[in-house]
Amino acid sequence: MPLGLAAALLSPVPLWAQTILTLELVLEQATSRSPAIAAAAKEVEAAGGAARQAGVWRNPELSTTVEDTRRESRTTTVTVDIPLELGGKRAARVTAAERAVSVASAELSNVRAEVRSSVINAFFGVLVAQERIKLAESSNDIAARAADAVAKRVAAGKVSPVEETRARVDFANAQLELAEARSELQTARFGLATLMGDSAPTFDTVQGDARTLPARPGFSELASQLESSPLLLIGRMEAERRAALVSVEKSKATPDVTLSLGGKRDASMGRNQAVVGFSIPLPLFDRNQGSILEASRRAEKAKDELQLARLRLLGELQDASNRLTVAGTSLQTLQGTVLPSAQEAYEAASKGFDAGKFGFLEVIDAQRTLLQARSRYLNTLATAYQAAAAIDRITGR
């Protein structure tokens, strides 16, 4: 007797003595061992070091000048040159460095969201691949029983040998589909293991409920959450950093003063003299005008790129929301109408064939309809989880 719909398609993963992973365990391990997250965290620390350096005062310089090498007539001058930054250079430099820390922090949040999205997508990819194995095994069993039944009827002279050939072809196709499903599961398992920081899978199965569909708010509510997207946060922080760099370049247009304090020893006269002086560059030619223009245009470019990212993410969010909505509607129809009807039709055709009321072609048609419905269910389920993962990545859920 054919496997029931629930047992063949929607049953949970058996809890035998295996290494079984839940989504929570996968996320915990992936986020703790992710090289991408570790690298982004190091960048935040590096940016913090740059911000600390930006606030350090410039070191004074010790200068010594000796006039005449003879001790009795030697003149020695020792000064300490203290650079004095004018034009708000230090404050502008610190602000720009702090904005760089904000950019790095936003990058870290974005990397975490991307890793989480990738892990969720890969987890449900394995879960769907496991369901495909069940489907392929069910299909293989159905085709094997059908081929055996047709062979017996051919031997009894009740049907044409042509139908036996068709049954064998269907059985061979079912075996190929089972091999492909196993290969797909192996690929999905390796992909998930890589995201978890392993070179090969160390688990047997993942545990999840394929009947529970991902639920996300409607597009209007998602669009209102778009401004909290890590990608847009990066864009805003980068625009602020670029604006701060404009202030840095403008501050460089104001020349710095170097104050010199020290003393002079005149050996021939036997006296000491105080030395006070200052120096300042004359901004006759270089007023940093080129760098100011460059920084200003790059700041404007950052604003344009932010707006471009906002529009692009809005389009991606709408596409993912639409795909999730359509997938949800399709899954309800498949679960409520298509799959039960296809199952009933196949069972009726199988019983009729066993009773001699239907030909083998009717059984094959009913079987193909059932398998196509089950395959479409799994494809739609995968689409739903992929769309939900895309929404989470964009909104930073």
Phi and psi in degrees as a GROMACS rama.xvg file:
@    title "Ramachandran Plot"
@    xaxis  label "Phi"
@    yaxis  label "Psi"
@TYPE xy
-61.7998  151.762  PRO-2
-65.2505  145.897  LEU-3
-69.9521  160.117  GLY-4
-61.9467  -44.1176  LEU-5
-66.8223  -42.4861  ALA-6
-69.2758  -33.8468  ALA-7
-79.9403  -28.0385  ALA-8
-123.982  -41.237  LEU-9
-113.83  7.40528  LEU-10
-72.3963  144.751  SER-11
-68.6478  165.86  PRO-12
-68.3649  130.893  VAL-13
-59.9976  143.689  PRO-14
-100.263  70.4029  LEU-15
-97.4875  -171.906  TRP-16
-76.3378  79.0607  ALA-17
-135.956  170.355  GLN-18
-86.5306  108.062  THR-19
-113.037  130.205  ILE-20
-107.593  137.455  LEU-21
-100.357  166.272  THR-22
-61.8786  -37.3221  LEU-23
-63.3836  -42.7477  GLU-24
-66.0708  -40.0187  LEU-25
-63.7118  -45.1604  VAL-26
-63.979  -41.1023  LEU-27
-62.3607  -46.2259  GLU-28
-70.2958  -39.8141  GLN-29
-65.6754  -42.5624  ALA-30
-71.7096  -30.097  THR-31
-79.9022  -21.7157  SER-32
-116.472  7.21207  ARG-33
-71.2979  121.574  SER-34
-63.6277  -32.2531  PRO-35
-65.0044  -43.7602  ALA-36
-66.7354  -41.1844  ILE-37
-61.7864  -42.2243  ALA-38
-64.683  -42.1535  ALA-39
-65.5478  -36.7327  ALA-40
-65.8952  -37.9242  ALA-41
-64.2295  -35.5063  LYS-42
-66.1395  -36.2742  GLU-43
-62.6981  -43.7127  VAL-44
-63.9054  -39.8778  GLU-45
-64.3985  -41.6978  ALA-46
-64.8458  -34.5398  ALA-47
-64  -38.8804  GLY-48
-63.6813  -39.9692  GLY-49
-64.5282  -37.4263  ALA-50
-66.6958  -37.6825  ALA-51
-64.657  -41.8214  ARG-52
-66.4655  -34.2826  GLN-53
-63.0452  -28.5084  ALA-54
-89.3443  1.00807  GLY-55
-77.5315  137.136  VAL-56
-70.9236  150.767  TRP-57
-71.233  143.444  ARG-58
-74.0659  141.857  ASN-59
-73.5317  163.218  PRO-60
-118.553  138.024  GLU-61
-98.1283  126.655  LEU-62
-125.666  137.762  SER-63
-131.268  133.05  THR-64
-128.131  130.838  THR-65
-118.591  125.494  VAL-66
-109.096  126.025  GLU-67
73.6981  136.06  ASP-68
-92.8695  -11.1163  THR-69
-78.7919  133.928  ARG-70
-62.6929  -39.5231  ARG-71
-73.0688  -19.2718  GLU-72
-121.426  13.8482  SER-73
-75.7745  142.998  ARG-74
-120.734  122.583  THR-75
-118.554  128.235  THR-76
-120.267  126.249  THR-77
-122.881  125.511  VAL-78
-133.49  152.984  THR-79
-109.761  118.365  VAL-80
-96.1612  118.004  ASP-81
-108.036  112.383  ILE-82
-75.1213  133.022  PRO-83
-116.407  110.432  LEU-84
-78.9565  128.201  GLU-85
-115.126  166.196  LEU-86
81.2009  13.3985  GLY-87
71.9176  30.2216  GLY-88
-62.6558  -47.321  LYS-89
-64.6665  -44.0539  ARG-90
-63.1641  -41.5243  ALA-91
-65.9699  -39.102  ALA-92
-66.0157  -40.7509  ARG-93
-65.9375  -42.1953  VAL-94
-61.472  -44.4805  THR-95
-62.9964  -39.5247  ALA-96
-67.7409  -37.212  ALA-97
-66.5555  -35.8553  GLU-98
-65.5205  -34.7338  ARG-99
-65.2873  -35.9689  ALA-100
-63.4661  -41.2566  VAL-101
-63.0547  -39.7951  SER-102
-62.9131  -45.3716  VAL-103
-63.7251  -38.5341  ALA-104
-65.4696  -40.2676  SER-105
-65.4027  -37.4621  ALA-106
-61.8636  -40.3654  GLU-107
-62.3468  -43.7175  LEU-108
-62.0342  -39.9544  SER-109
-66.4857  -41.8001  ASN-110
-62.9867  -41.6425  VAL-111
-61.1744  -42.3936  ARG-112
-64.5597  -40.0541  ALA-113
-67.6198  -41.7222  GLU-114
-63.1804  -44.9049  VAL-115
-60.6182  -45.4205  ARG-116
-62.1943  -43.5824  SER-117
-64.4009  -39.538  SER-118
-66.286  -44.8232  VAL-119
-61.8743  -43.8009  ILE-120
-61.3596  -45.0939  ASN-121
-67.7928  -37.3653  ALA-122
-61.108  -49.7463  PHE-123
-73.422  -21.3265  PHE-124
-63.4043  -41.604  GLY-125
-67.0423  -41.7009  VAL-126
-61.5341  -44.6955  LEU-127
-67.0443  -37.8944  VAL-128
-63.3072  -37.2641  ALA-129
-62.9514  -40.1919  GLN-130
-66.8671  -33.1993  GLU-131
-65.6523  -36.1351  ARG-132
-60.2809  -45.8568  ILE-133
-59.8315  -43.032  LYS-134
-63.2205  -45.3001  LEU-135
-65.7705  -38.2045  ALA-136
-65.8298  -40.5136  GLU-137
-62.6427  -43.6642  SER-138
-61.9019  -40.5686  SER-139
-64.3641  -40.9558  ASN-140
-64.8057  -43.0754  ASP-141
-61.3644  -46.218  ILE-142
-65.1435  -37.5044  ALA-143
-65.1101  -44.758  ALA-144
-64.6636  -39.1768  ARG-145
-65.0421  -43.739  ALA-146
-62.6857  -39.3779  ALA-147
-66.9623  -41.668  ASP-148
-65.5536  -41.9407  ALA-149
-65.9772  -39.2919  VAL-150
-60.1228  -40.6652  ALA-151
-66.0901  -38.9048  LYS-152
-71.8501  -33.4554  ARG-153
-65.6108  -42.7365  VAL-154
-62.699  -31.2009  ALA-155
-83.7408  -4.19792  ALA-156
77.7104  19.3413  GLY-157
-88.55  -26.5111  LYS-158
-133.512  166.045  VAL-159
-74.9552  147.334  SER-160
-60.8622  -20.0034  PRO-161
-61.1847  -37.6612  VAL-162
-66.6038  -32.2413  GLU-163
-66.1443  -39.9448  GLU-164
-62.1656  -43.7013  THR-165
-61.639  -40.9965  ARG-166
-63.9934  -39.9306  ALA-167
-65.7047  -38.4134  ARG-168
-62.0852  -44.5458  VAL-169
-62.7604  -38.8285  ASP-170
-64.8535  -40.7774  PHE-171
-63.9618  -41.7194  ALA-172
-63.2128  -38.8965  ASN-173
-64.4706  -38.1649  ALA-174
-65.6813  -38.8629  GLN-175
-64.2316  -42.4089  LEU-176
-62.9348  -37.3366  GLU-177
-66.2909  -40.8414  LEU-178
-64.4709  -40.67  ALA-179
-65.4218  -39.5994  GLU-180
-63.8276  -40.0064  ALA-181
-65.769  -39.7184  ARG-182
-64.9966  -40.1649  SER-183
-63.3664  -40.9862  GLU-184
-64.317  -41.3052  LEU-185
-61.8103  -43.5614  GLN-186
-62.3964  -43.7896  THR-187
-64.3515  -39.027  ALA-188
-65.7628  -41.621  ARG-189
-65.2246  -38.8354  PHE-190
-62.2702  -41.9809  GLY-191
-67.1992  -40.3387  LEU-192
-62.0387  -38.8851  ALA-193
-62.0911  -42.754  THR-194
-65.471  -25.9615  LEU-195
-85.6893  -0.267384  MET-196
89.151  15.1572  GLY-197
-109.401  147.964  ASP-198
-80.909  -16.7743  SER-199
-150.294  155.39  ALA-200
-62.4485  133.137  PRO-201
-111.635  15.5314  THR-202
-126.22  162.487  PHE-203
-97.3413  -49.0589  ASP-204
-142.206  165.879  THR-205
-111.294  148.41  VAL-206
-113.812  124.053  GLN-207
-164.442  166.751  GLY-208
-104.975  108.114  ASP-209
-70.4556  -10.8726  ALA-210
-81.8365  -18.9383  ARG-211
-86.7219  113.79  THR-212
-85.7157  144.986  LEU-213
-66.7865  132.941  PRO-214
-113.181  128.165  ALA-215
-133.177  155.861  ARG-216
-62.7794  168.33  PRO-217
-69.0362  170.709  GLY-218
-62.5306  -38.1313  PHE-219
-60.8584  -44.1748  SER-220
-69.4926  -38.3117  GLU-221
-64.067  -39.9093  LEU-222
-63.093  -34.2492  ALA-223
-70.3163  -19.5618  SER-224
-93.4527  0.224711  GLN-225
-63.6703  -32.7359  LEU-226
-65.1313  -18.6058  GLU-227
-87.831  4.76418  SER-228
-61.4479  135.776  SER-229
-57.7284  -36.121  PRO-230
-65.8624  -40.8881  LEU-231
-70.3852  -33.7144  LEU-232
-62.7804  -40.2542  LEU-233
-60.6101  -45.0257  ILE-234
-61.4621  -42.6552  GLY-235
-66.3498  -43.714  ARG-236
-64.4346  -37.5101  MET-237
-67.1237  -38.7837  GLU-238
-63.524  -40.596  ALA-239
-67.0484  -37.3481  GLU-240
-65.1823  -41.589  ARG-241
-63.7107  -39.5214  ARG-242
-63.9917  -38.0355  ALA-243
-66.1279  -35.8433  ALA-244
-66.3929  -29.8484  LEU-245
-62.5447  -42.7157  VAL-246
-63.8283  -36.128  SER-247
-62.5147  -45.9794  VAL-248
-67.584  -36.805  GLU-249
-65.6943  -36.7448  LYS-250
-66.1147  -27.2882  SER-251
-70.5849  -15.845  LYS-252
-69.4521  -22.6149  ALA-253
-87.1774  121.002  THR-254
-70.3898  148.609  PRO-255
-88.5185  154.313  ASP-256
-106.885  137.367  VAL-257
-110.519  116.295  THR-258
-94.0473  129.271  LEU-259
-112.706  125.891  SER-260
-130.131  134.386  LEU-261
-178.346  -156.905  GLY-262
-146.229  159.401  GLY-263
-128.07  130.577  LYS-264
-111.906  116.748  ARG-265
-101.926  106  ASP-266
-69.219  -34.4719  ALA-267
-67.5063  -33.3991  SER-268
-99.547  -11.7963  MET-269
66.516  41.496  GLY-270
-141.661  160.533  ARG-271
-110.979  144.023  ASN-272
-131.248  141.105  GLN-273
-77.1706  144.532  ALA-274
-123.532  123.685  VAL-275
-132.176  132.924  VAL-276
-161.274  170.712  GLY-277
-150.271  157.749  PHE-278
-137.225  148.138  SER-279
-147.285  132.368  ILE-280
-67.9211  150.753  PRO-281
-99.4247  112.021  LEU-282
-78.526  64.8561  PRO-283
-81.6425  -37.785  LEU-284
-116.101  -48.7096  PHE-285
-96.9537  106.854  ASP-286
-115.502  21.8854  ARG-287
60.3749  26.6  ASN-288
-66.1171  -35.0339  GLN-289
-67.5328  -43.3446  GLY-290
-66.9919  -34.7938  SER-291
-64.4119  -43.7601  ILE-292
-62.9688  -43.3077  LEU-293
-60.9427  -47.6317  GLU-294
-64.0439  -37.535  ALA-295
-65.0549  -44.0685  SER-296
-67.87  -36.0178  ARG-297
-69.2748  -32.0433  ARG-298
-66.8023  -41.3502  ALA-299
-65.71  -37.4384  GLU-300
-62.9777  -40.0195  LYS-301
-62.6382  -37.849  ALA-302
-65.5785  -41.9396  LYS-303
-63.8874  -41.3147  ASP-304
-65.9868  -33.6815  GLU-305
-64.1003  -44.6375  LEU-306
-64.7381  -39.4633  GLN-307
-63.2193  -42.8919  LEU-308
-64.0672  -38.2234  ALA-309
-61.8643  -45.8416  ARG-310
-66.758  -40.1865  LEU-311
-65.5828  -44.831  ARG-312
-65.9256  -34.708  LEU-313
-63.1016  -41.9682  LEU-314
-65.0154  -43.3242  GLY-315
-64.1522  -38.263  GLU-316
-66.4183  -41.4154  LEU-317
-64.6191  -41.3938  GLN-318
-62.8651  -45.8585  ASP-319
-65.3898  -39.6352  ALA-320
-64.7725  -41.2626  SER-321
-64.7429  -42.6899  ASN-322
-63.1353  -38.5379  ARG-323
-67.8584  -40.667  LEU-324
-64.3406  -47.4682  THR-325
-63.2198  -40.9754  VAL-326
-63.9589  -41.0299  ALA-327
-62.6831  -43.5403  GLY-328
-63.7848  -42.7042  THR-329
-63.9717  -41.4028  SER-330
-64.7002  -38.0061  LEU-331
-62.9521  -42.0337  GLN-332
-66.2815  -41.746  THR-333
-65.0669  -43.7255  LEU-334
-69.1515  -40.6097  GLN-335
-84.076  -29.5202  GLY-336
-126.616  -56.4322  THR-337
-65.3841  -53.1864  VAL-338
-63.2995  -47.4935  LEU-339
-61.193  -40.6131  PRO-340
-65.6508  -42.7594  SER-341
-64.7508  -38.0934  ALA-342
-64.7567  -44.6026  GLN-343
-63.1783  -41.6951  GLU-344
-63.2738  -40.8651  ALA-345
-67.5555  -44.0589  TYR-346
-62.3252  -39.9464  GLU-347
-65.012  -41.583  ALA-348
-66.098  -38.9731  ALA-349
-65.1383  -44.6332  SER-350
-65.7897  -39.5599  LYS-351
-65.4974  -36.1039  GLY-352
-67.1874  -42.2535  PHE-353
-63.1795  -32.0597  ASP-354
-85.8247  -4.45737  ALA-355
82.9941  12.6585  GLY-356
-87.5189  -28.1233  LYS-357
-120  154.549  PHE-358
-85.2781  170.5  GLY-359
-67.5996  -27.8217  PHE-360
-61.5231  -39.0455  LEU-361
-63.8203  -38.4097  GLU-362
-66.6534  -42.8483  VAL-363
-61.8017  -44.4652  ILE-364
-61.2145  -43.7116  ASP-365
-66.172  -38.8974  ALA-366
-64.6232  -44.9395  GLN-367
-63.7488  -39.6512  ARG-368
-61.5986  -42.3271  THR-369
-65.3132  -46.1918  LEU-370
-65.8253  -38.8833  LEU-371
-63.9128  -38.9573  GLN-372
-65.1895  -43.6508  ALA-373
-64.6664  -42.3958  ARG-374
-63.9331  -39.7869  SER-375
-65.1325  -36.5789  ARG-376
-60.4009  -46.4299  TYR-377
-65.6679  -40.9165  LEU-378
-62.7024  -42.3259  ASN-379
-67.0169  -37.8896  THR-380
-63.4784  -42.6947  LEU-381
-62.4452  -40.6755  ALA-382
-61.5985  -39.9285  THR-383
-63.7621  -44.5398  ALA-384
-69.163  -36.5739  TYR-385
-64.3964  -41.6212  GLN-386
-65.968  -40.8181  ALA-387
-64.2614  -40.253  ALA-388
-64.936  -38.1883  ALA-389
-64.4438  -40.0471  ALA-390
-63.103  -43.4801  ILE-391
-64.0011  -38.6727  ASP-392
-64.8477  -42.6931  ARG-393
-70.2131  -45.4348  ILE-394
-85.3738  -11.2442  THR-395
72.1865  30.5776  GLY-396
